[in-house]
Amino acid sequence: MKYLIDHTTSQIHRTPYAGYACGLNTTPLEKREGTHDENYVNKLVEEKKYKKCRHCYDEKLYPL
């Protein structure tokens, strides 16, 4: 899975599901980061208090 990290809002998006509803389009490109590293994503959530985007992680729409 590829993830997009928004360093402006401290949110993590799942790339295949990221869209207009996420608000990612308002973040400058230099404040976004892409990764495939799930361990890095988990570290951001646990240690840096980043949040997983509710639109990209909605289990009703996108089961894990």
Summary of the structure (lengths in Angstrom):
residues: 64
radius of gyration: 10.9
end to end distance: 10.8
largest distance: 31.5
contacts: 159
relative contact order: 0.28
helix: 34%
strand: 22%
